[in-house]
Amino acid sequence: MKKRSRTRYAASFKAKVALAAVSEEQTVPELARRFKVHANQIYKWKRELLENASCVFESTRSGDSGSSEREGELLQKIGELTVERDFLSRGLDRGR
C-alpha cells in the first residue's frame, strides 16, 4: 500500500482561495469542489487571512531604524575586516 504524501500549497494559491472565500460569491463547499481542497482547509485559510490582514497596513518604518543601525554595524565590521586583510596580505608579500 502506497503512503500518500501531504500536499503543500503555495502561499499565492492559499491567498487566492481565502480571498474567494471572503468575497462570499460562492459557498465554501462550492469553492472546495472548484479548487479541489477540503472545506475545513478553506475555513482555516479564511480565518488566517482575516486575522493577519492588519499586518499589511502596519507601518514598517518603525522596523527600519533597527535594520539601518544593524546595517551600519555590519558595514563598519566589513571595513575593519578589509583593513585587517589588506594588512596581513602586505605582511605575506614581504616574507616572499
CNS distance restraints for C-alpha pairs under 8 A (distance, minus, plus):
assign (resid   9 and name CA) (resid  13 and name CA) 6.44 0.50 0.50
assign (resid   9 and name CA) (resid  14 and name CA) 6.69 0.50 0.50
assign (resid  10 and name CA) (resid  14 and name CA) 6.41 0.50 0.50
assign (resid  11 and name CA) (resid  15 and name CA) 6.11 0.50 0.50
assign (resid  12 and name CA) (resid  16 and name CA) 6.14 0.50 0.50
assign (resid  13 and name CA) (resid  17 and name CA) 6.24 0.50 0.50
assign (resid  14 and name CA) (resid  18 and name CA) 6.00 0.50 0.50
assign (resid  14 and name CA) (resid  45 and name CA) 6.63 0.50 0.50
assign (resid  15 and name CA) (resid  19 and name CA) 5.94 0.50 0.50
assign (resid  15 and name CA) (resid  45 and name CA) 7.69 0.50 0.50
assign (resid  15 and name CA) (resid  49 and name CA) 7.56 0.50 0.50
assign (resid  16 and name CA) (resid  20 and name CA) 6.23 0.50 0.50
assign (resid  17 and name CA) (resid  21 and name CA) 6.24 0.50 0.50
assign (resid  17 and name CA) (resid  31 and name CA) 7.60 0.50 0.50
assign (resid  17 and name CA) (resid  35 and name CA) 7.61 0.50 0.50
assign (resid  17 and name CA) (resid  42 and name CA) 6.92 0.50 0.50
assign (resid  17 and name CA) (resid  45 and name CA) 7.80 0.50 0.50
assign (resid  18 and name CA) (resid  22 and name CA) 6.16 0.50 0.50
assign (resid  18 and name CA) (resid  42 and name CA) 6.44 0.50 0.50
assign (resid  18 and name CA) (resid  43 and name CA) 7.95 0.50 0.50
assign (resid  18 and name CA) (resid  45 and name CA) 5.51 0.50 0.50
assign (resid  18 and name CA) (resid  46 and name CA) 4.60 0.50 0.50
assign (resid  18 and name CA) (resid  49 and name CA) 6.71 0.50 0.50
assign (resid  19 and name CA) (resid  23 and name CA) 6.12 0.50 0.50
assign (resid  19 and name CA) (resid  46 and name CA) 7.26 0.50 0.50
assign (resid  19 and name CA) (resid  49 and name CA) 8.00 0.50 0.50
assign (resid  20 and name CA) (resid  24 and name CA) 6.62 0.50 0.50
assign (resid  20 and name CA) (resid  25 and name CA) 7.24 0.50 0.50
assign (resid  20 and name CA) (resid  26 and name CA) 7.60 0.50 0.50
assign (resid  20 and name CA) (resid  31 and name CA) 7.75 0.50 0.50
assign (resid  21 and name CA) (resid  25 and name CA) 7.62 0.50 0.50
assign (resid  21 and name CA) (resid  26 and name CA) 7.20 0.50 0.50
assign (resid  21 and name CA) (resid  27 and name CA) 7.26 0.50 0.50
assign (resid  21 and name CA) (resid  28 and name CA) 6.30 0.50 0.50
assign (resid  21 and name CA) (resid  31 and name CA) 7.35 0.50 0.50
assign (resid  21 and name CA) (resid  42 and name CA) 7.29 0.50 0.50
assign (resid  21 and name CA) (resid  43 and name CA) 7.91 0.50 0.50
assign (resid  21 and name CA) (resid  46 and name CA) 6.41 0.50 0.50
assign (resid  22 and name CA) (resid  46 and name CA) 6.54 0.50 0.50
assign (resid  26 and name CA) (resid  30 and name CA) 6.12 0.50 0.50
assign (resid  26 and name CA) (resid  31 and name CA) 6.49 0.50 0.50
assign (resid  27 and name CA) (resid  31 and name CA) 6.30 0.50 0.50
assign (resid  28 and name CA) (resid  32 and name CA) 6.03 0.50 0.50
assign (resid  28 and name CA) (resid  39 and name CA) 6.07 0.50 0.50
assign (resid  28 and name CA) (resid  42 and name CA) 7.01 0.50 0.50
assign (resid  28 and name CA) (resid  43 and name CA) 7.58 0.50 0.50
assign (resid  29 and name CA) (resid  33 and name CA) 6.35 0.50 0.50
assign (resid  29 and name CA) (resid  39 and name CA) 5.81 0.50 0.50
assign (resid  30 and name CA) (resid  34 and name CA) 6.14 0.50 0.50
assign (resid  31 and name CA) (resid  35 and name CA) 5.94 0.50 0.50
assign (resid  31 and name CA) (resid  36 and name CA) 7.92 0.50 0.50
assign (resid  31 and name CA) (resid  37 and name CA) 7.95 0.50 0.50
assign (resid  31 and name CA) (resid  39 and name CA) 7.72 0.50 0.50
assign (resid  32 and name CA) (resid  36 and name CA) 5.41 0.50 0.50
assign (resid  32 and name CA) (resid  37 and name CA) 4.86 0.50 0.50
assign (resid  32 and name CA) (resid  38 and name CA) 5.56 0.50 0.50
assign (resid  32 and name CA) (resid  39 and name CA) 5.23 0.50 0.50
assign (resid  32 and name CA) (resid  42 and name CA) 7.19 0.50 0.50
assign (resid  33 and name CA) (resid  37 and name CA) 6.86 0.50 0.50
assign (resid  37 and name CA) (resid  41 and name CA) 6.82 0.50 0.50
assign (resid  37 and name CA) (resid  42 and name CA) 7.21 0.50 0.50
assign (resid  38 and name CA) (resid  42 and name CA) 6.75 0.50 0.50
assign (resid  39 and name CA) (resid  43 and name CA) 6.35 0.50 0.50
assign (resid  40 and name CA) (resid  44 and name CA) 6.24 0.50 0.50
assign (resid  41 and name CA) (resid  45 and name CA) 6.23 0.50 0.50
assign (resid  42 and name CA) (resid  46 and name CA) 6.03 0.50 0.50
assign (resid  43 and name CA) (resid  47 and name CA) 6.17 0.50 0.50
assign (resid  44 and name CA) (resid  48 and name CA) 6.21 0.50 0.50
assign (resid  45 and name CA) (resid  49 and name CA) 6.09 0.50 0.50
assign (resid  46 and name CA) (resid  50 and name CA) 6.27 0.50 0.50
assign (resid  47 and name CA) (resid  51 and name CA) 6.11 0.50 0.50
assign (resid  48 and name CA) (resid  52 and name CA) 6.03 0.50 0.50
assign (resid  49 and name CA) (resid  53 and name CA) 5.70 0.50 0.50
assign (resid  52 and name CA) (resid  56 and name CA) 7.74 0.50 0.50
assign (resid  53 and name CA) (resid  57 and name CA) 7.71 0.50 0.50
assign (resid  54 and name CA) (resid  58 and name CA) 6.59 0.50 0.50
assign (resid  60 and name CA) (resid  64 and name CA) 6.56 0.50 0.50
assign (resid  61 and name CA) (resid  65 and name CA) 7.06 0.50 0.50
assign (resid  62 and name CA) (resid  66 and name CA) 7.77 0.50 0.50
assign (resid  63 and name CA) (resid  67 and name CA) 6.55 0.50 0.50
assign (resid  64 and name CA) (resid  68 and name CA) 6.02 0.50 0.50
assign (resid  65 and name CA) (resid  69 and name CA) 6.26 0.50 0.50
assign (resid  66 and name CA) (resid  70 and name CA) 6.24 0.50 0.50
assign (resid  67 and name CA) (resid  71 and name CA) 5.97 0.50 0.50
assign (resid  68 and name CA) (resid  72 and name CA) 6.13 0.50 0.50
assign (resid  69 and name CA) (resid  73 and name CA) 6.33 0.50 0.50
assign (resid  70 and name CA) (resid  74 and name CA) 6.18 0.50 0.50
assign (resid  71 and name CA) (resid  75 and name CA) 6.14 0.50 0.50
assign (resid  72 and name CA) (resid  76 and name CA) 6.17 0.50 0.50
assign (resid  73 and name CA) (resid  77 and name CA) 6.24 0.50 0.50
assign (resid  74 and name CA) (resid  78 and name CA) 6.14 0.50 0.50
assign (resid  75 and name CA) (resid  79 and name CA) 6.25 0.50 0.50
assign (resid  76 and name CA) (resid  80 and name CA) 6.32 0.50 0.50
assign (resid  77 and name CA) (resid  81 and name CA) 6.16 0.50 0.50
assign (resid  78 and name CA) (resid  82 and name CA) 6.07 0.50 0.50
assign (resid  79 and name CA) (resid  83 and name CA) 6.29 0.50 0.50
assign (resid  80 and name CA) (resid  84 and name CA) 6.22 0.50 0.50
assign (resid  81 and name CA) (resid  85 and name CA) 6.01 0.50 0.50
assign (resid  82 and name CA) (resid  86 and name CA) 6.15 0.50 0.50
assign (resid  83 and name CA) (resid  87 and name CA) 6.12 0.50 0.50
assign (resid  84 and name CA) (resid  88 and name CA) 6.18 0.50 0.50
assign (resid  85 and name CA) (resid  89 and name CA) 6.05 0.50 0.50
assign (resid  86 and name CA) (resid  90 and name CA) 6.25 0.50 0.50
assign (resid  87 and name CA) (resid  91 and name CA) 6.45 0.50 0.50
assign (resid  88 and name CA) (resid  92 and name CA) 6.34 0.50 0.50
assign (resid  89 and name CA) (resid  93 and name CA) 6.32 0.50 0.50
assign (resid  90 and name CA) (resid  94 and name CA) 6.51 0.50 0.50
assign (resid  91 and name CA) (resid  95 and name CA) 6.72 0.50 0.50
assign (resid  92 and name CA) (resid  96 and name CA) 6.89 0.50 0.50
